[in-house]
């Protein structure tokens, strides 16, 4: 199966953008619940014990852009490598 590089990267970057917005919203409106939930992802580390600084609008924008761009680049490369190795069969 051949993956269209840009379509695959676009789809995953869009997914990460949606996840980022949901996560940012949860930090702003339900931080304690989010920290308890994500503590399960990091093997029980008490995320609420970490120092907290309220997110700024600029920080949220930078985080959104860099997370989305990093996801796009990583997925583009993943699809490229997938196509490369799929041809080696």
PyMOL commands that set and color helices and strands:
alter all, ss='L'
color gray80, all
select helices_A, chain A and resi 5-29+31-39+47-49+57-87
alter helices_A, ss='H'
color red, helices_A
deselect
rebuild
show_as cartoon
